[in-house]
Amino acid sequence: MIGKRLRLLREEKKLKQIDLAKILKTSSQALSQYELDKRTPDLEMLCEIANYFEVSLDYLVGRSNIKKTMCHSDFYDDELPDSIKEQVHNYIAFMKSEYYKNK
């Protein structure tokens, strides 16, 4: 799964393997083996890849189809009152529970 996702991400950015290999400071042979799922990148390389493409590790390894994880700052900023922050948090929790109930 990593290989398929890595190739897709690389192609979305219109990068050649050799170019991405330089960016990630690895060989084009290693990158090719990652994309063919003949070799699995170590955790450090997985983090480098995820950081470069701005995707979550869960997406990269196939545990999720959501490319980017969201954090609390994606929903509200620190200037909002605590009551609003709590409402946002509760709404997200509610939507998650509804999703899993109906899955």
PyMOL commands that set and color helices and strands:
alter all, ss='L'
color gray80, all
select helices_A, chain A and resi 2-12+17-24+28-35+43-53+57-60+72-74+82-102
alter helices_A, ss='H'
color red, helices_A
deselect
rebuild
show_as cartoon
